[in-house]
Amino acid sequence: DRTVFVNNLPFSTTQKDLHGIFDPYGNIVDIRLIVDSVGKPKGYGYVEYTTEEEAKSALILNRTTLHGRKIIVASCKSGKEAVVNVI
């Protein structure tokens, strides 16, 4: 899949923050930070690349630090039966 799952994000994380970290690994199509019904960040999101190879190259960011927190970066299977493969 062309999308990576990013977890354990500081609640202050912005799309700009993620773009800066993930951009060196390929052409980003979309960044989705997940929020609850009142707009409060839930601490995870998705980064979609143009190709599956770009997404795979971004997996090197797993367990790197962002604003003092170790983030989890994993490949993400899309579709009805979405599964996150944590490395």
C-alpha positions as CSV (number, residue, x, y, z in Angstrom):
1,D,0.0,0.0,0.0
2,R,1.1,3.6,-0.5
3,T,0.0,4.7,3.0
4,V,1.8,4.5,6.3
5,F,0.2,4.6,9.7
6,V,1.8,7.0,12.2
7,N,0.9,6.5,15.9
8,N,2.0,8.0,19.3
9,L,2.0,11.5,17.9
10,P,2.2,14.4,20.3
11,F,-1.3,16.1,20.3
12,S,0.4,19.3,19.1
13,T,1.6,17.7,15.8
14,T,0.5,19.5,12.7
15,Q,0.3,18.4,9.0
16,K,3.3,20.7,8.4
17,D,5.3,18.8,11.1
18,L,4.6,15.5,9.4
19,H,5.2,16.8,5.9
20,G,8.7,18.0,7.1
21,I,9.6,14.6,8.5
22,F,8.1,12.4,5.8
23,D,8.8,14.5,2.6
24,P,12.4,13.3,2.2
25,Y,11.1,9.7,1.5
26,G,8.9,10.5,-1.5
27,N,6.1,12.5,-3.0
28,I,3.3,13.0,-0.4
29,V,-0.2,12.8,-1.8
30,D,-2.1,13.3,1.5
31,I,-1.6,13.6,5.3
32,R,-4.5,12.8,7.5
33,L,-4.4,13.6,11.3
34,I,-7.3,11.9,13.0
35,V,-9.4,14.0,15.4
36,D,-12.4,13.3,17.6
37,S,-15.9,14.7,17.1
38,V,-14.9,18.0,18.7
39,G,-11.7,18.4,16.7
40,K,-9.3,17.2,19.5
41,P,-6.3,15.2,18.1
42,K,-6.3,11.5,18.8
43,G,-2.5,11.1,18.4
44,Y,-2.4,9.2,15.1
45,G,-2.7,9.7,11.4
46,Y,-1.8,8.5,7.9
47,V,0.7,9.7,5.3
48,E,0.0,8.7,1.7
49,Y,2.7,8.6,-0.9
50,T,2.6,8.3,-4.7
51,T,4.1,4.8,-4.7
52,E,4.3,1.8,-2.5
53,E,8.1,2.0,-2.7
54,E,8.1,5.5,-1.2
55,A,5.8,4.4,1.6
56,K,8.2,1.5,2.4
57,S,11.2,3.8,2.5
58,A,9.4,6.0,5.1
59,L,9.2,3.0,7.5
60,I,12.8,3.8,8.6
61,L,11.2,6.6,10.7
62,N,9.7,4.0,13.0
63,R,10.6,4.7,16.6
64,T,12.2,8.1,15.8
65,T,11.5,11.0,18.1
66,L,9.0,13.8,17.3
67,H,8.6,16.6,19.9
68,G,10.0,14.3,22.6
69,R,7.8,11.2,21.8
70,K,8.9,8.1,20.0
71,I,6.5,7.7,17.0
72,I,5.4,4.4,15.5
73,V,5.5,4.2,11.7
74,A,4.0,1.1,10.1
75,S,2.8,-0.1,6.7
76,C,-1.0,0.1,6.4
77,K,-3.3,-2.2,4.4
78,S,-6.3,-0.4,3.0
79,G,-9.8,-1.6,2.4
80,K,-12.6,-3.0,4.4
81,E,-10.3,-5.2,6.4
82,A,-7.6,-2.7,7.2
83,V,-4.7,-4.1,9.1
84,V,-1.8,-2.2,10.5
85,N,1.5,-4.1,10.3
86,V,3.7,-2.8,13.1
87,I,7.4,-3.5,12.6
